[in-house]
Amino acid sequence: MVPMFLGEILTNIDIEPSTPKASLCGSCDKCIKACPVGAIKEEYFVDANKCLSYISQKGMNYLNKIKKN
């Protein structure tokens, strides 16, 4: 498995966009089965309210907010 990190860069430099890459997803469902909290519902769909990585990046305020709902 190859780790993927998401991020962003804020700049005023003109950057030429790259060519979109082909999907590396195959016909398996390994990621769906491997997700410990069931946040990956189907191919290309992640429920951010269940995703531990997303919640840990947002912090405790976010976690408390979704607990109230």
N, CA, C and O atoms as a DFTB+ gen file, in Angstrom:
276 C
 N C O
     1  1       0.838      -1.171       0.000
     2  2       0.000       0.000       0.000
     3  2       0.887       1.240       0.000
     4  3       1.855       1.306       0.758
     5  1       0.578       2.196      -0.817
     6  2       1.339       3.437      -0.916
     7  2       0.611       4.511      -0.118
     8  3      -0.563       4.777      -0.376
     9  1       1.294       5.143       0.860
    10  2       0.620       6.202       1.620
    11  2       0.383       7.428       0.750
    12  3       1.177       7.737      -0.137
    13  1      -0.708       8.113       1.013
    14  2      -1.022       9.326       0.277
    15  2      -1.237      10.443       1.294
    16  3      -1.966      10.274       2.271
    17  1      -0.606      11.564       1.059
    18  2      -0.757      12.707       1.925
    19  2      -1.418      13.828       1.137
    20  3      -1.025      14.123       0.009
    21  1      -2.411      14.442       1.733
    22  2      -3.108      15.544       1.088
    23  2      -2.645      16.851       1.717
    24  3      -2.355      16.905       2.913
    25  1      -2.580      17.881       0.924
    26  2      -2.185      19.181       1.437
    27  2      -2.473      20.258       0.423
    28  3      -3.009      19.987      -0.652
    29  1      -2.123      21.463       0.757
    30  2      -2.315      22.570      -0.171
    31  2      -1.212      23.596       0.022
    32  3      -0.616      23.695       1.095
    33  1      -0.951      24.346      -1.017
    34  2       0.043      25.406      -0.989
    35  2      -0.645      26.681      -1.454
    36  3      -1.279      26.704      -2.509
    37  1      -0.521      27.733      -0.668
    38  2      -1.074      29.024      -1.045
    39  2       0.054      29.873      -1.612
    40  3       1.068      30.097      -0.951
    41  1      -0.129      30.341      -2.836
    42  2       0.900      31.130      -3.491
    43  2       0.275      32.031      -4.541
    44  3      -0.862      31.817      -4.963
    45  1       1.025      33.038      -4.958
    46  2       0.550      33.891      -6.048
    47  2       1.330      33.622      -7.338
    48  3       1.276      34.413      -8.280
    49  1       2.050      32.507      -7.371
    50  2       2.827      32.115      -8.546
    51  2       1.911      31.372      -9.520
    52  3       1.115      30.529      -9.108
    53  1       2.024      31.686     -10.807
    54  2       1.279      30.947     -11.817
    55  2       1.914      29.569     -12.001
    56  3       3.098      29.454     -12.319
    57  1       1.114      28.541     -11.799
    58  2       1.599      27.170     -11.921
    59  2       0.778      26.468     -12.992
    60  3      -0.453      26.491     -12.968
    61  1       1.473      25.850     -13.925
    62  2       0.817      25.107     -14.991
    63  2       0.260      23.803     -14.416
    64  3       1.010      23.038     -13.810
    65  1      -1.037      23.532     -14.591
    66  2      -1.589      22.283     -14.046
    67  2      -1.020      21.059     -14.755
    68  3      -0.716      21.100     -15.947
    69  1      -0.884      19.985     -14.012
    70  2      -0.387      18.740     -14.585
    71  2      -1.543      17.955     -15.209
    72  3      -2.715      18.273     -15.005
    73  1      -1.190      16.950     -15.952
    74  2      -2.186      16.078     -16.571
    75  2      -2.760      15.159     -15.494
    76  3      -1.999      14.554     -14.738
    77  1      -4.095      15.042     -15.410
    78  2      -4.676      14.143     -14.408
    79  2      -4.178      12.710     -14.601
    80  3      -4.019      12.236     -15.726
    81  1      -3.940      12.044     -13.497
    82  2      -3.456      10.662     -13.522
    83  2      -4.634       9.695     -13.559
    84  3      -5.715       9.992     -13.050
    85  1      -4.410       8.552     -14.159
    86  2      -5.437       7.512     -14.205
    87  2      -5.634       6.932     -12.809
    88  3      -4.693       6.880     -12.017
    89  1      -6.833       6.505     -12.513
    90  2      -7.143       5.889     -11.229
    91  2      -6.349       4.598     -11.068
    92  3      -6.211       3.824     -12.015
    93  1      -5.833       4.372      -9.876
    94  2      -5.113       3.141      -9.588
    95  2      -6.019       2.111      -8.928
    96  3      -5.581       1.013      -8.585
    97  1      -7.295       2.477      -8.754
    98  2      -8.240       1.522      -8.165
    99  2      -8.522       0.411      -9.154
   100  3      -8.686       0.630     -10.354
   101  1      -8.571      -0.784      -8.606
   102  2      -8.885      -1.942      -9.437
   103  2     -10.288      -2.424      -9.160
   104  3     -11.180      -1.635      -8.848
   105  1     -10.475      -3.697      -9.272
   106  2     -11.798      -4.265      -9.067
   107  2     -11.956      -4.869      -7.665
   108  3     -12.966      -5.512      -7.378
   109  1     -10.974      -4.664      -6.806
   110  2     -11.061      -5.222      -5.452
   111  2     -11.800      -4.259      -4.515
   112  3     -12.166      -3.154      -4.916
   113  1     -12.009      -4.674      -3.301
   114  2     -12.629      -3.809      -2.296
   115  2     -11.811      -3.851      -0.995
   116  3     -12.359      -3.763       0.104
   117  1     -10.492      -3.988      -1.149
   118  2      -9.603      -4.119       0.012
   119  2      -9.662      -2.906       0.930
   120  3      -9.652      -3.056       2.152
   121  1      -9.724      -1.693       0.352
   122  2      -9.742      -0.496       1.192
   123  2     -11.048      -0.410       1.987
   124  3     -11.052       0.010       3.144
   125  1     -12.146      -0.808       1.361
   126  2     -13.446      -0.785       2.043
   127  2     -13.421      -1.752       3.223
   128  3     -13.875      -1.409       4.315
   129  1     -12.897      -2.950       3.012
   130  2     -12.822      -3.949       4.073
   131  2     -11.812      -3.570       5.152
   132  3     -11.998      -3.918       6.318
   133  1     -10.744      -2.860       4.781
   134  2      -9.670      -2.535       5.721
   135  2      -9.979      -1.333       6.605
   136  3      -9.354      -1.171       7.653
   137  1     -10.913      -0.498       6.216
   138  2     -11.215       0.706       6.999
   139  2     -11.774       0.297       8.358
   140  3     -12.824      -0.343       8.419
   141  1     -11.087       0.658       9.462
   142  2     -11.491       0.172      10.786
   143  2     -12.828       0.713      11.285
   144  3     -13.434       0.108      12.169
   145  1     -13.298       1.823      10.749
   146  2     -14.553       2.410      11.235
   147  2     -15.653       2.416      10.176
   148  3     -16.732       2.963      10.405
   149  1     -15.389       1.817       9.031
   150  2     -16.409       1.750       7.985
   151  2     -16.684       3.084       7.312
   152  3     -17.792       3.323       6.831
   153  1     -15.680       3.955       7.275
   154  2     -15.867       5.280       6.664
   155  2     -15.875       5.208       5.140
   156  3     -16.447       6.078       4.483
   157  1     -15.250       4.190       4.578
   158  2     -15.256       4.028       3.115
   159  2     -16.466       3.169       2.784
   160  3     -16.474       1.961       3.022
   161  1     -17.485       3.810       2.231
   162  2     -18.756       3.130       1.969
   163  2     -18.755       2.382       0.645
   164  3     -19.273       1.270       0.545
   165  1     -18.174       2.998      -0.356
   166  2     -18.133       2.424      -1.696
   167  2     -16.963       3.055      -2.424
   168  3     -16.307       3.952      -1.895
   169  1     -16.701       2.596      -3.621
   170  2     -15.586       3.119      -4.396
   171  2     -15.710       4.643      -4.533
   172  3     -16.756       5.148      -4.939
   173  1     -14.645       5.365      -4.196
   174  2     -14.547       6.824      -4.296
   175  2     -15.453       7.581      -3.326
   176  3     -15.705       8.765      -3.548
   177  1     -15.947       6.959      -2.276
   178  2     -16.798       7.661      -1.312
   179  2     -16.318       7.397       0.101
   180  3     -16.270       6.251       0.548
   181  1     -15.956       8.484       0.814
   182  2     -15.529       8.392       2.205
   183  2     -16.440       9.290       3.041
   184  3     -16.620      10.466       2.726
   185  1     -17.007       8.735       4.098
   186  2     -17.824       9.499       5.037
   187  2     -16.873      10.172       6.024
   188  3     -16.366       9.526       6.941
   189  1     -16.633      11.470       5.836
   190  2     -15.655      12.194       6.654
   191  2     -16.039      12.212       8.129
   192  3     -15.160      12.297       8.986
   193  1     -17.318      12.135       8.443
   194  2     -17.744      12.137       9.850
   195  2     -17.349      10.871      10.584
   196  3     -17.364      10.846      11.814
   197  1     -16.993       9.817       9.858
   198  2     -16.532       8.579      10.471
   199  2     -15.036       8.370      10.316
   200  3     -14.466       7.527      11.009
   201  1     -14.382       9.109       9.430
   202  2     -12.979       8.896       9.102
   203  2     -12.078       9.372      10.244
   204  3     -12.058      10.557      10.575
   205  1     -11.336       8.439      10.839
   206  2     -10.466       8.783      11.967
   207  2      -9.380       9.770      11.582
   208  3      -9.043      10.653      12.370
   209  1      -8.831       9.639      10.396
   210  2      -7.800      10.561       9.939
   211  2      -8.362      11.975       9.823
   212  3      -7.735      12.930      10.282
   213  1      -9.523      12.114       9.219
   214  2     -10.158      13.426       9.046
   215  2     -10.489      14.038      10.403
   216  3     -10.216      15.214      10.645
   217  1     -11.073      13.241      11.278
   218  2     -11.462      13.740      12.595
   219  2     -10.236      14.170      13.393
   220  3     -10.268      15.203      14.062
   221  1      -9.148      13.386      13.333
   222  2      -7.950      13.742      14.099
   223  2      -7.305      15.019      13.569
   224  3      -6.692      15.759      14.337
   225  1      -7.433      15.289      12.275
   226  2      -6.890      16.526      11.714
   227  2      -7.739      17.729      12.099
   228  3      -7.212      18.828      12.269
   229  1      -9.043      17.534      12.238
   230  2      -9.938      18.634      12.593
   231  2      -9.858      18.989      14.066
   232  3     -10.107      20.137      14.434
   233  1      -9.520      18.044      14.907
   234  2      -9.343      18.315      16.327
   235  2     -10.586      18.036      17.153
   236  3     -11.621      17.622      16.631
   237  1     -10.463      18.269      18.445
   238  2     -11.518      17.947      19.399
   239  2     -12.776      18.788      19.206
   240  3     -13.877      18.291      19.442
   241  1     -12.650      20.039      18.786
   242  2     -13.836      20.864      18.578
   243  2     -14.743      20.228      17.541
   244  3     -15.962      20.216      17.707
   245  1     -14.164      19.701      16.478
   246  2     -14.944      19.035      15.435
   247  2     -15.596      17.767      15.997
   248  3     -16.772      17.511      15.741
   249  1     -14.848      16.985      16.751
   250  2     -15.359      15.750      17.318
   251  2     -16.530      16.035      18.262
   252  3     -17.533      15.322      18.227
   253  1     -16.418      17.051      19.092
   254  2     -17.500      17.423      19.993
   255  2     -18.729      17.890      19.229
   256  3     -19.859      17.624      19.638
   257  1     -18.510      18.578      18.134
   258  2     -19.614      19.074      17.299
   259  2     -20.411      17.918      16.702
   260  3     -21.641      17.948      16.725
   261  1     -19.738      16.905      16.169
   262  2     -20.475      15.802      15.545
   263  2     -21.100      14.887      16.598
   264  3     -22.081      14.203      16.303
   265  1     -20.559      14.856      17.814
   266  2     -21.169      14.066      18.888
   267  2     -22.515      14.650      19.288
   268  3     -23.432      13.914      19.653
   269  1     -22.636      15.990      19.220
   270  2     -23.885      16.659      19.616
   271  2     -25.000      16.400      18.617
   272  3     -26.177      16.428      18.976
   273  1     -24.633      16.147      17.356
   274  2     -25.656      15.940      16.307
   275  2     -26.161      14.559      16.282
   276  3     -27.019      14.230      15.463
